[in-house]
Amino acid sequence: MKKLSILFVMLFLFGCQTKEKFSTFLIETTEGNIKIKLYNETPKHRDNFIKLANEKFYENILFHRVIKDFMIQTGDPESKNATPEQQLGKGGPGYTIDAEFNPNLIHKRGAIAAARMPDMMNPEKKSSGSQFYIVTGKKYNAKELDEFEKKLKMFKRDQNFSLKEHQKKAYTTIGGVPHLDNDYTVFGEVIEGMDIVDKISNTKTKPGDRPLSDIKIVKIKQL
């Protein structure tokens, strides 16, 4: 009986550890390293990122869209060896990924989310097969967030819309981009290297939000 009890405890502990296990990666960029983890709650996006990273898909791809206090975006394969005047942002691996919205996974500072085509041509809000962005955003005080919530209510044409408590807490303490929640799939977050994300976010850009000087992913490796 005692042996069975010990076995049960071991299995329980192993199960808890398994649930808490995340896929972690190191994104090496020309500006420094960013360590990320992927969420198990978004398995399609997680597995696709793992696949592309292991295939070295992201090597030498640019951060082609950078907007201060909003986000930095990468993952367009057409950015490899792109000319300075080349328009970027439409490339991918040739497929999309079904949306995996989760109300608990929000656009807080450091969140990693999949880019996608606009609603008009993509009503199902499917994600790009490779392009993703890292959120920088801004921090709101309570009054600012209340006003923002009212604007979102009008934009969504839903008088019953309201931000949840975990959203309010995140956006008033660490910041982020609340209006993207449940519209773009969040599938991971930065766990080290937000100083590098901020450094990229603060770079000077040209019209079209592409950095004046190329900033690229050197490689991504699974940890």
N, C-alpha and C positions, 0 to 999 in steps of 0.2 A: 504493500500500500504506500509505504514511504517512497519507494522507487518511482511509483506512478506519479506521486505528487511532485517529485523533483523533475520528472520528465515533463509534466504539464507546465511547470514554471519555466523550464528552459524553452519549450515550444512557444509559450506566450511571449517571453522576452525576445526570442528570435523573430516572431511575427511583428512585434512593435518596431524592432530595428529595421526590418524589411520595409515597412510602411514609411519610415522616416528617411529611407535612402533616396538620395537625389543624384541625378547625373550632373557632374560639375565639369566645367571647361575653362581653359585659359585662352583668352583671345589676345594674341600678341599683335600690337599695332606699332606703327612707326612713331607713335607718341608715348608708348608705354603699355603695360599689361592690364587687362581687365579680367577678373575672375567671376564667373557666373554659375548659377545653378538653374536647372530646368525643372519645371513642375511635373509631377506625376499625374496631376489632374487634367493635363492636356496631352495625352499620350500620342496623338497624331503629330502634333507639332514637335514634341520631344523627340520622337523616333526619327522624324524627318531631319531635324537639326543634327542628330547624332550621325545619320547616314551621310549627309553632305559634309560634315566636318571630317569624318573618317575618309571620305573620298577626296579630301583636300580641295573641295569646291571653292572655299572662301579665300584661298591663298591669293594675295595680290589684288583683292577686290577693294575698291575705294569706299570711304564714307562720302557718298555723293550728295547728300542732303543734310545740312546742318543748320538748325534754327535755335538761336540762343534762348534759354528759358523755355524750351519746348522739347526738342529731342534731336538725336543724331541717328541717321539712317544709312544702312549699308546692305550689301547682298545682291547687287545687280552685276551679273557676270559680264555685261557689256562694258563695265567700267575698267576692266583689265586692259591696260595699254591704251586707254581712251585719250583722245586729243583734248587739249584745253577747252576748246569751244564745243565739244560733243555734248549733246543733250542726253542725260541719263535718267534712269528710274523706271524703265519699262521692261527691263530684262528679267529673265528667270530661268528655271530649269525645264520649262515646258509643261508644267502642271500647277494646279492650285491645291489647297488643303481646306477641307471643310472647317467651318468656324467651330471653335470650342469655347464658347463664352461661359464664364463662371463668375457669379456675382461676388465671390470672395477674392478673385484675382483682379486687382485694379491697377490703374495707371499711376501708381505712386512713384516718387522719385526712385530711379534705379530699375524700374520695371522693364522687361524685355517683351516686346509685342511684335506681331506679324503685320507688315504693311499689306495693303490690298488695293484693288481698283475701286473707284467710287461706286456708290449705290446704283447710280443710273445704269451702269453696264455690269453691275455685280450685285443684284438684289439679294442674293443669298449670303453676301458678305464673306465670300471665301477668301482665304489668305493667299498671298503670294507664296510660291513654293520655296523661295529663298530669301526674299528681302525682309529685314527686320529693323526695328529701331529701339534705342535705349532712351527712356524718359529722363529728362532733367526737370522741366516744369518749373513751377513757382510755389511758394508757401502762401496760404491764404489765412487771414484772420477770420474770426467768426462772422463779422459783418460782411466782409467781402464774399465769403462762401455762401451766405444767405442770399446775397444779391445774385451770385452766379447760379444758385439753385433756381431762383425765379426765372432767370433767362433760359435755363435748360428746360424748365416746365413749359415755357412759351414755345421754344424751338421744337420740342417733342410733341406739342399740342396735347399734353396729358396733364390735367389739373391734379391728378393723384400722384404724380411723380415726386419723389423726394430722395435725397441722398441718404444712404444708410449710415448708421453710427460709425461703422468701421471705416467708411469712406471719409466722413467728416474728421475723424481722428487723424487719419493719414494725411489728408490735405491741409490740416491746420498745424501739424507737427513736423512732417518731413517734406510735404509738398508733392506736386505732381500735375497731372493733366486730367481733371475729372470728366470733361465732356467726351472723352474717348471711351469711357467705360461701357462695356457690353456692346460696343460697335466694332472693336478690333480685338483679336484674341491675344491676351497676355499669357505668355507661356514660360516665363522665367524672371530672374532678377539678378542684379549685380550684387556680389557678396564682398568683393574687394576691388578697389581701383576706380571708385567714383571720382577721384581727383583727376584721373586720366579722361574720364567721360566729360568732366567739366572743362578740362583743357581743350578737348576737341570742340566742345560746344561753344567755347569763346573764341575760336579761330575766325579770322576774317573771311568773308564769303563774297562771291560775285553774284550777279543777278541769276536767279534760279537756285540759290542757296548752296551751291557747290563751293567748297573751300578754294581760296585763291591758290594755295599750295596743296598738292595732293596729300591726303592722309589715308593710309591703307592698312588693311589687315595683312600682316605678314604670314601668320598661320593660326590655326585653332587646334588645340590638342585636348583630348579628354584626360581628366585627372583620375 
